[in-house]
Amino acid sequence: MRVLESLAELPALVGQEVATSDWITVTQQQVDQFAQATGDHQWIHVDVERAKSGPFGGPIAHGFLTLSLLPRFFESALEVRDTRMGVNYGLNRVRFTDPVPVGSRLRASIKLLACESLSGNGYQMTWLVTVQREGSDKPVCIAESLTRRYA
């Protein structure tokens, strides 16, 4: 985990890979719970038996499930001390570049693309988050995540 003592350290990190998260294993239970929460019950995600004869050889995680793991990746990768709050501000670009078979282990590399000062003693950051699947050279998700933090 990368630890920054204050927000003031962030602007100097623009253009750098700042941190890499811990590994997270994607389980069928997570996929089923995500399907229940979102109403996306497509068989390639939730019908294990049918998915075995499908195009991926088994069930795969929803792309949006992979995307929803971004807060967990950030939590295990980066701590910015001396801040009162952080908020998700949105996304610029998202691509799901490879499937995530159930049982995969994922982690994210996090690069700071931009850091803009905000009124109220804060910053808006643009992060390039590249989600990798263990054992694959191809990323499974690439996203520009916008966050705001305030001291």
N, C-alpha and C positions, 0 to 999 in steps of 0.2 A: 504494500500500500504506500502510495505517495502522500506525504503529509506536508501541507503548506501552513505556515503559521498565521497568515492573514491574506485577505484579498489582494493586498498591494503586491504580492508576488506573482499574480496571474499575468499582467501585461507582458512581462519579460519572457513568458513561456510561449507566446504566439509563434506558430510555425513549428512547434516541437511536439513529439509524442510525449505526453505528460505521464501516462500511467497505463498499466495493463491490469485487467481485473482478475479475480480468482475464476476458476472453472466452475461452471454450473451444469448439472446434468438435467436434461429435459426428459421428463417421465410421461408415461401414458396418462397417469392421473392428472398431471398438469394440463395435458392436451384436452382431456375430457372435461375438466373444470373450466377451461377457457371456452370450449364449445358451449357448455351450459351457460356461461356468463354472456356470451356474444350471440348465441343462436346460430353459429356456424358449425353445423353438424355434417359437413361434407365427409363422405366415406373415407377419403384418403387420410383423414385425421382420426376418425373415431371407430371405424369398423376394422378392427385388427385383422380378422380373417380375410376379408375381402381385399384389404390393402396388401396382404402378402402376395397376391397375384396381380397387383397393380403396377404402375410404372416405376415405383420406387422400391419395390420388394418388401414393403412394410409401411406402417403408418408414419406420417411426417407431421411435424409441428406446423401450426398455422404461422404464416409469415408475421401476422400481427402479434402472435404470442412471442415470437423471437424479439420483435420490436419492443414489446412490453417489458422485456427483461432489462432494458437500458438502465432504469433506476438501480437495479441490483448490481449491474456491472459498475456503475459509478460508485455505489456505496462501498464495494469491496476494493475499488481502485484508488480512490482519491478522497482525502479529508482536507477540508479547508477550515482551519480553526479561526476563532474570533469572528464568526459570522452569526447573525441572528436568524437568518432563514435563507433557504434556496427554493426556487420554484422552476417548474418546467414551463418554458415559454412557447415551445412548439418545435416544429421540424421544417427544414428547408427541402431536403431531398432524401428519399428512402428507396433503396433497391434491395430486393430479395434475390440474391445472385446464385444461390444453390439451396437445395432442400436440406431440412434438418430432420433426419430420421430419429424417431423416438429412441431414447437411450444415448443420444449424442451428448458429448461434453462440449460446452461453448465457453468462450471467453472473449473479451473485447479489448482492443487497443484503442486508446483515446488520445487524439491529437487536438490541440487548441488551434483553431483557425483564426479566430478573432476575439477581441476582448474590448468592449466599449464601455466607457464610463456612463453611469446612470445617475440621475438626481436621487437624493435619498441615500447617498453613500453606498452605491452598489455598482455592479458590473453586469453586462449582458455578454455571455460567452457563446461562441459558435464552435461546436466540437465536431470533429470527424470521428465517428465511432465505427470501427471495423470489427464485426463479429466473426470470429473464426471457429470452425469445428475441428476438434482434435482429430488428427490424422489426415487432414485435407489441406492442400495448399490454397484452395479457392475459398474466399470468404463467403459466408452465408447471408450476411446482411451488411450493407453500408449505408449509414445514415448521418445526416447533419442535424445534430441536436442543439437546440437553443435553450440555454438555462440562464437564470438570473440569480444572483446572490447579493445579499445585503449585509453590511457590517453593523 
